[in-house]
Amino acid sequence: MTKQQDNQEIVLAKRPSGVPDQSTFEFRDIDVPKLKEGEVLLKSIYVSVDPGMRGFMDKGDDDDRGNKYELGKPITSRSVAQVVESRSKKFTKGDIVYGRLDWKKLQSFNADKLEKVNPDLAPISTALSILGVTGLAAYFGLIKIGNPQKGETVVVSGAAGSVGSVAVQIAKLKGCKVIGIAGSKEKIDYLENELGIDKGINYKKTNNMAKALKDACPNGIDVFFDNVGGEIADDVLEILNKNGRIVICGQIAEYNDENPPKGPRPQHALIQKSARMEGFVVFDFKDEFEDAKNQLSKWYNNGQMKYKENLIEGFENIPSAFIGLFSGDNIGKQLVKISEIEKQ
């Protein structure tokens, strides 16, 4: 087989200590693979980068989906790709597909492990944002666990991110008062002026978060959708209402900590308030994915829901896009565009 210089992969070069940097990754020139029966050759179009991938870089056993990354092996993440060659009856050349793919420009893949993307439902990149894992996480976390009721107060941390920006909109659609916490004026403006939340709190400019939350939520907090963790979560406990619900979706504040800080233990407050705190992963609800996608696409196509992508161009910029998540660079879903769709 002849070496093809136009194909590359990105592998895990070393396990990071703290925040990943460029030395965490290594680019390699690789061959364009030959297909086996039942496989398709894919050209990467969009690659998703998500904070939760940080945990897959640490040592330890696989989670129940086998997501730990191996040293010297390609990083994987949710991606949209186009079929450029097929030896499967499931897909034909030109089809757009979605799955957890390697960080490669071109790759062979088992067709049975891919889903076809319907470009008529919404733009294909939404398979990685509002109609993808992040949108589904917001939907199931808020609807199934948070169970917001009309007139209740919902607080969302990481509110301008890929999950948070969907969660705040669902809460508004449910008739709730919505408070969003984010880390820049630009993000607060986006949340208040474009997504229509009731109040944004810039935690980087707030000296007393407990007071800011009390001022924004004079009637207390009924639902807290937590994407961040850390001290903000501690402050929320103080004004959580009777029968309040805390949804644990992410803990980005602690992903890079080798020794995560020990905050107040919440058990006593939960007992006092008859409250509930529940963590989840989106795949807990995999049997309901299609119904959720249909609802999210309906809201989107009716103009009731918006989404924003922080789009970065170029395969060579995937590591930088991932690293940027931990400095709060993105508003909305962080995506890397690798190539254009080839019209058939």
Buried (B, 14 or more C-beta within 10 A) or exposed (E): EEEBEEBBBBBBBBEBEEEBEEEBBBBEEBEBBEBEEBBBBBBBBBBBBBBBBBBBBEEEEEEEEEBBBEEEEBBBBBBBBBBBBBBBEBBEEEBBBBBBBBBBBBBBBEBEEBEBBEEEBBBBBBBBBBBBBBBBBBBBBBBBBBBBEEEBBBBBBBBBBBBBBBBBBBBBBBEBBBBBBBBBEEBBBBBBEEBEBBBBBBBEEBEEBBEBBBEBBEEBBBBBBBBBBBBBBBBBBEBBBEEBBBBBBBBBBBBBEEEEEEEEEBEEBBEEBEBBBEBBBBBEBEEBBEEBBEBBBEBBEEEEBBBBBBBBEEBEBBBBBBBBBBEBBBBBBBBBBBBEBEEE
